[in-house]
Amino acid sequence: MPKTKTNRAAAKRFKISGSGRVRRSKAGGNHMMQEKSRKRIRRLRNNDMVDSTREKQIKRLLPYG
């Protein structure tokens, strides 16, 4: 059985946390920041977890997951 290749697009977007859950960054933090409130920008800095229903699909793209 050959080794599975890592999906490079997924590897750049997701990381596996210590407990085995999938971490992701929040959307909307790249441009037009001057129109977003300070509070909203502050919330966008924190990472978020992937929903449990999608976790299995994403872990399949990351062989180390």
N, C-alpha and C positions, 0 to 999 in steps of 0.2 A: 504494500500500500504506500503510495507516495505521500510526502509531507504536504500539508495544506498550506497554500500561500496566504499571507496576510493581505487583506484588502487595505491598500495604502490609504485610500480616502477615509475609511473608518478609523484607521490607526491614528490619523491626525486629529480626529474629532472626539474620540472616546478614550477613556483610561479606566482600568479596573481598579476599584478601591480595595482597601485592605480586607474588607468584609466580603468582597466578591461581587459587589454591586457595580453598575456601570455609571461612571461620571461623565457629564457633558457640560459644555458652557451654554449660557443662555443666548438666545437670538436677539439681534437688534443692537449690538454694541460696537458696530464698526464705523458708521458715518452718521452725519446729521446730529451730532451729539449736542450742539448748542441749543437745539429745540427741545431736548429732553430735560426733565427736571433733575436737580442734583440727587434727589431721593431715588429716582428711577435709575440713574447711572450707577449709583452706589449698589443697588440691588442686582444690577447686571454683572457686577464684578464677581459675585459669588457663584461657584459651580452648582449645578443642579444634578439630580439623579435621573437616569432614564426610567421611564415607567416600566413596571414589572412585566407587563404584557409584551414589551418589545425587547426586553433584556436578552432572551434566548436567541433571537434573530441576530442581534449585534454581537453577542459572544461567538457566534458561528463565524463571523467575519474576522475575529481576532483569535488566532489559534492559541495564544498565551492566556486567553480568558477562561 
